[in-house]
Amino acid sequence: MTVNTREYQPLADRMRPHALVDFVGQEEVVGKGKLLRRLIEQKEISSLIFWGPPGVGKTTLAHLIARKLEAEFVALSAVESGKKELQAIIAKAKEDQRYGKRTLLFIDEIHRWNKAQQDALLPYVEKGIVTLIGATTENPSFEIIGALLSRSQVIVLKKLSSKDIVQIIERALVDKERGLGGLNIKIDQEAIELLAELSGGDARVALNAIEVAVKSNKGGKEEVSGKTKVETPPNHPLSARGRIRLESGRGEGQFIINKNDIKEALQKTHLVFDKQGEEFYNVISALHKSMRGSDPNAALYWLARMLEGGADPLYIARRVVRFASEDIGMANSEALVQAVVAYQACHWIGMPECTVHLAQAVVYCAKSKKSNLLYTAYGKAAEDARNTSHLGVPLHIRNAPTKLMKELKYGKGYKYNPDYKKEVDQEYLPEELRGRDYFS
């Protein structure tokens, strides 16, 4: 029995373009006449690092480059693979190189490979045994070793615009071979534009959502003369292609998609972001205020809302780290330790395993005693710093590494605190700020 694997392949994967001319977005990088476009067309590609948010075309671009180079495309997930898998790929690449065939090694989430793993890859990149394309959502300056970074060109990819997403959705709706064009779908332009707006510049989210919406909305046929009549709205993307009316035989299902279906589908596939990001920041605010209000149940709920909706766990972890000092501070200094360790856990193991570490930090912070003393004290000190930046450091607490500095009385009269059993009577602020107390 032959199994149609495409039936189980997500729409986002099926709709990957096969040629650079069909690639949507990133005009600043691969538009006509741009450097990367010229290098691809001239087959002069060296190792690359694609840095950008999810769903903007990193994997698709790697596929297109491999196709243009007529190279063997090998993909690794940095989360699921290591040295053993790399060694097998290198052995095959060396064999292929003997017959003049290039190997393009695509490593998704390359920032999750540790230094030892990246070091193991380096010599094969240097020798040209593989052409590396790494994809990362994190700043490569911090996450990729310098030696590997210096041998690669970093390409920054941006979020797709709503216009780009609309074009991608429309293409999926009319493509009969790979997309949804073979189905009897009724959707108006407002719903398409809403989906594009709420997808947050992520094409994968948009395509996943339209697929979920279609699968869950079969029905609503209107029968005319033994056939199912489908009036396509004038602003429907199919109408622009001259397909105002579609007809199908009796019994074939019609898929009617409206704006509510789009919102529901997005909630199943991704956290809803509107154009101003209001809902996203509303939920962040709810999490923050629930922790501040010492309500661990509410804090856990809002945390789950974000994580289950697809929010970046590292973003949430950074907010918890900030909260630990801003709202707890010296009332419980252990809160900062918990928050930082939770961030590290999120960085090391990612989703979905890191949910429990974030939950621990959030609940700990919610239950901790609160104090904003550090926050307010720093605010007062910062105001003084801005208004008195002309004031010099008192001479007695300046370093005096040279003879001239000593002659100028740098460090003269300084009392080295560990030498004294009692509290030292010594001023550390400029004279104009003497006696200032930021904690009162």
Solvent accessible surface area in square Angstrom, and as a share of the most:
residue,aa,sasa,rsa
1,M,226,1.01
2,T,133,0.78
3,V,85,0.49
4,N,92,0.47
5,T,104,0.61
6,R,98,0.36
7,E,122,0.55
8,Y,161,0.61
9,Q,70,0.31
10,P,65,0.41
11,L,0,0.00
12,A,15,0.12
13,D,49,0.25
14,R,33,0.12
15,M,14,0.06
16,R,57,0.21
17,P,21,0.13
18,H,96,0.43
19,A,42,0.33
20,L,28,0.14
21,V,114,0.66
22,D,57,0.29
23,F,23,0.09
24,V,16,0.09
25,G,5,0.05
26,Q,19,0.08
27,E,115,0.51
28,E,120,0.54
29,V,24,0.14
30,V,6,0.04
31,G,4,0.04
32,K,178,0.75
33,G,50,0.48
34,K,90,0.38
35,L,90,0.45
36,L,4,0.02
37,R,31,0.11
38,R,106,0.39
39,L,40,0.20
40,I,3,0.01
41,E,92,0.41
42,Q,112,0.50
43,K,94,0.40
44,E,110,0.49
45,I,7,0.04
46,S,71,0.46
47,S,8,0.05
48,L,1,0.01
49,I,0,0.00
50,F,0,0.00
51,W,76,0.27
52,G,6,0.05
53,P,38,0.24
54,P,75,0.47
55,G,7,0.07
56,V,2,0.01
57,G,16,0.15
58,K,19,0.08
59,T,27,0.16
60,T,11,0.07
61,L,0,0.00
62,A,0,0.00
63,H,72,0.32
64,L,7,0.04
65,I,0,0.00
66,A,3,0.03
67,R,143,0.52
68,K,85,0.36
69,L,16,0.08
70,E,125,0.56
71,A,14,0.11
72,E,63,0.28
73,F,50,0.21
74,V,35,0.20
75,A,61,0.47
76,L,19,0.09
77,S,36,0.23
78,A,7,0.05
79,V,79,0.46
80,E,146,0.65
81,S,16,0.10
82,G,13,0.13
83,K,96,0.41
84,K,166,0.70
85,E,72,0.32
86,L,4,0.02
87,Q,117,0.52
88,A,67,0.52
89,I,21,0.11
90,I,6,0.03
91,A,63,0.49
92,K,112,0.47
93,A,1,0.01
94,K,95,0.40
95,E,73,0.33
96,D,18,0.09
97,Q,86,0.38
98,R,181,0.66
99,Y,162,0.62
100,G,70,0.67
101,K,82,0.35
102,R,90,0.33
103,T,6,0.03
104,L,0,0.00
105,L,0,0.00
106,F,5,0.02
107,I,0,0.00
108,D,53,0.27
109,E,54,0.24
110,I,0,0.00
111,H,12,0.05
112,R,62,0.22
113,W,4,0.02
114,N,88,0.45
115,K,134,0.57
116,A,53,0.41
117,Q,34,0.15
118,Q,3,0.01
119,D,55,0.28
120,A,30,0.23
121,L,0,0.00
122,L,25,0.13
123,P,48,0.30
124,Y,53,0.20
125,V,15,0.08
126,E,88,0.40
127,K,145,0.61
128,G,44,0.42
129,I,18,0.09
130,V,3,0.02
131,T,15,0.09
132,L,0,0.00
133,I,0,0.00
134,G,0,0.00
135,A,1,0.01
136,T,1,0.00
137,T,57,0.33
138,E,29,0.13
139,N,48,0.24
140,P,3,0.02
141,S,75,0.49
142,F,164,0.68
143,E,41,0.18
144,I,8,0.04
145,I,28,0.14
146,G,53,0.51
147,A,39,0.31
148,L,0,0.00
149,L,39,0.20
150,S,86,0.56
151,R,104,0.38
152,S,18,0.12
153,Q,62,0.27
154,V,55,0.32
155,I,14,0.07
156,V,77,0.44
157,L,2,0.01
158,K,115,0.49
159,K,130,0.55
160,L,12,0.06
161,S,57,0.37
162,S,49,0.32
163,K,166,0.70
164,D,30,0.15
165,I,0,0.00
166,V,24,0.14
167,Q,83,0.37
168,I,25,0.13
169,I,0,0.00
170,E,30,0.13
171,R,67,0.24
172,A,0,0.00
173,L,6,0.03
174,V,29,0.17
175,D,30,0.15
176,K,135,0.57
177,E,133,0.60
178,R,38,0.14
179,G,14,0.13
180,L,9,0.04
181,G,8,0.08
182,G,60,0.58
183,L,74,0.37
184,N,17,0.09
185,I,7,0.04
186,K,68,0.29
187,I,1,0.01
188,D,50,0.26
189,Q,29,0.13
190,E,103,0.46
191,A,0,0.00
192,I,0,0.00
193,E,89,0.40
194,L,28,0.14
195,L,0,0.00
196,A,2,0.02
197,E,56,0.25
198,L,8,0.04
199,S,0,0.00
200,G,25,0.24
201,G,8,0.08
202,D,11,0.06
203,A,15,0.12
204,R,100,0.37
205,V,10,0.06
206,A,0,0.00
207,L,8,0.04
208,N,43,0.22
209,A,0,0.00
210,I,0,0.00
211,E,22,0.10
212,V,40,0.23
213,A,1,0.01
214,V,4,0.02
215,K,150,0.64
216,S,70,0.45
217,N,37,0.19
218,K,134,0.57
219,G,26,0.25
220,G,54,0.52
221,K,81,0.34
222,E,105,0.47
223,E,86,0.38
224,V,63,0.36
225,S,113,0.73
226,G,32,0.31
227,K,104,0.44
228,T,0,0.00
229,K,52,0.22
230,V,1,0.01
231,E,71,0.32
232,T,9,0.05
233,P,28,0.18
234,P,126,0.79
235,N,80,0.41
236,H,3,0.01
237,P,4,0.02
238,L,8,0.04
239,S,13,0.08
240,A,89,0.69
241,R,119,0.43
242,G,63,0.60
243,R,68,0.25
244,I,91,0.46
245,R,129,0.47
246,L,35,0.17
247,E,100,0.45
248,S,18,0.12
249,G,36,0.34
250,R,155,0.57
251,G,57,0.55
252,E,93,0.42
253,G,12,0.11
254,Q,7,0.03
255,F,23,0.09
256,I,65,0.33
257,I,5,0.02
258,N,72,0.37
259,K,85,0.36
260,N,110,0.56
261,D,20,0.11
262,I,0,0.00
263,K,90,0.38
264,E,94,0.42
265,A,2,0.02
266,L,0,0.00
267,Q,126,0.56
268,K,122,0.52
269,T,46,0.27
270,H,31,0.14
271,L,13,0.07
272,V,28,0.16
273,F,46,0.19
274,D,42,0.22
275,K,136,0.58
276,Q,141,0.63
277,G,9,0.09
278,E,105,0.47
279,E,64,0.29
280,F,20,0.08
281,Y,121,0.46
282,N,72,0.37
283,V,2,0.01
284,I,15,0.08
285,S,37,0.24
286,A,23,0.18
287,L,3,0.01
288,H,22,0.10
289,K,120,0.51
290,S,14,0.09
291,M,2,0.01
292,R,104,0.38
293,G,56,0.53
294,S,58,0.37
295,D,62,0.32
296,P,30,0.19
297,N,120,0.62
298,A,30,0.23
299,A,0,0.00
300,L,74,0.37
301,Y,111,0.42
302,W,65,0.23
303,L,4,0.02
304,A,45,0.35
305,R,91,0.33
306,M,0,0.00
307,L,8,0.04
308,E,139,0.63
309,G,9,0.08
310,G,44,0.42
311,A,6,0.04
312,D,68,0.35
313,P,16,0.10
314,L,9,0.05
315,Y,54,0.20
316,I,0,0.00
317,A,0,0.00
318,R,110,0.40
319,R,80,0.29
320,V,1,0.01
321,V,39,0.23
322,R,118,0.43
323,F,0,0.00
324,A,1,0.01
325,S,40,0.26
326,E,29,0.13
327,D,11,0.06
328,I,0,0.00
329,G,5,0.05
330,M,135,0.60
331,A,38,0.29
332,N,40,0.21
333,S,71,0.46
334,E,76,0.34
335,A,0,0.00
336,L,71,0.35
337,V,79,0.46
338,Q,40,0.18
339,A,0,0.00
340,V,58,0.33
341,V,81,0.47
342,A,5,0.04
343,Y,61,0.23
344,Q,72,0.32
345,A,13,0.10
346,C,1,0.01
347,H,43,0.19
348,W,175,0.61
349,I,72,0.37
350,G,2,0.02
351,M,76,0.34
352,P,95,0.60
353,E,101,0.45
354,C,0,0.00
355,T,41,0.24
356,V,97,0.56
357,H,63,0.28
358,L,0,0.00
359,A,24,0.18
360,Q,107,0.48
361,A,1,0.01
362,V,0,0.00
363,V,40,0.23
364,Y,65,0.25
365,C,0,0.00
366,A,0,0.00
367,K,145,0.62
368,S,11,0.07
369,K,154,0.65
370,K,55,0.23
371,S,34,0.22
372,N,80,0.41
373,L,76,0.38
374,L,62,0.31
375,Y,107,0.41
376,T,53,0.31
377,A,6,0.04
378,Y,161,0.61
379,G,37,0.35
380,K,87,0.37
381,A,32,0.24
382,A,15,0.12
383,E,95,0.43
384,D,21,0.11
385,A,61,0.48
386,R,169,0.62
387,N,101,0.52
388,T,30,0.17
389,S,97,0.62
390,H,142,0.64
391,L,36,0.18
392,G,47,0.45
393,V,82,0.47
394,P,28,0.18
395,L,80,0.40
396,H,41,0.18
397,I,55,0.28
398,R,75,0.27
399,N,129,0.66
400,A,27,0.21
401,P,104,0.65
402,T,68,0.40
403,K,157,0.67
404,L,114,0.57
405,M,65,0.29
406,K,132,0.56
407,E,110,0.49
408,L,97,0.49
409,K,110,0.47
410,Y,51,0.19
411,G,25,0.24
412,K,136,0.58
413,G,60,0.57
414,Y,99,0.38
415,K,75,0.32
416,Y,123,0.47
417,N,63,0.32
418,P,98,0.62
419,D,109,0.56
420,Y,105,0.40
421,K,209,0.89
422,K,176,0.75
423,E,170,0.76
424,V,21,0.12
425,D,129,0.67
426,Q,28,0.12
427,E,49,0.22
428,Y,104,0.40
429,L,54,0.27
430,P,27,0.17
431,E,126,0.57
432,E,119,0.54
433,L,14,0.07
434,R,140,0.51
435,G,70,0.67
436,R,107,0.39
437,D,81,0.42
438,Y,37,0.14
439,F,113,0.47
440,S,107,0.69
